[in-house]
Amino acid sequence: MKRPRSTRVRGWRWRRNPLRRRSDVVDAWLLLAAWTVALVSGLVVGLLTADAVGHMTPRPAPSRPAATALVDPESAQSPSPRGAGDAPQPRHPATGQSPGGRAVAALMAAAATGGLVWAGTRAVRSRIDERRMEQWAAAWERFDAHRGPRTG
């Protein structure tokens, strides 16, 4: 036996429909606003992160004429006070922060913004759903009252 194919109607919340309620329209606008805020804030944070990392990465030095270096045999024998892995991190001249710190802060801001948008949208949608269920219960009560008393 073949299953009936379900038809999905896109944009039903925006069309005129006798079954559409005000809560459906509010829900649709809320979702549109949440997606817009999420996309725009993601774009802004991404651009800020790219700009911060771009300012922090070391720039190649301008071309200089070749120089000759001589090694002093006595200084080559003495141990270096700093190991090869102890190279200093490049710092931004104005802020003194390393490039990773500015990028991590921007990513954390993006996560916080996304979390706030999600939590706010979820809270408002749950209240809309509660209101919708109250409206359905009231509609069923009116329908039952119109039909008459129940039997058994």
Secondary structure, DSSP 8 states (H G I E B T S, - for coil): ---------TTTTTS--TT--HHHHHHHHHHHHHHHHHHHHHHHHHHHHHHHHHHHS---------------HHHHHS--SS-GGG------TTT---HHHHHHHHHHHHHHHHHHHHHHHHHHHHHHHHHHHHHHHHHHHHHHHHH-----
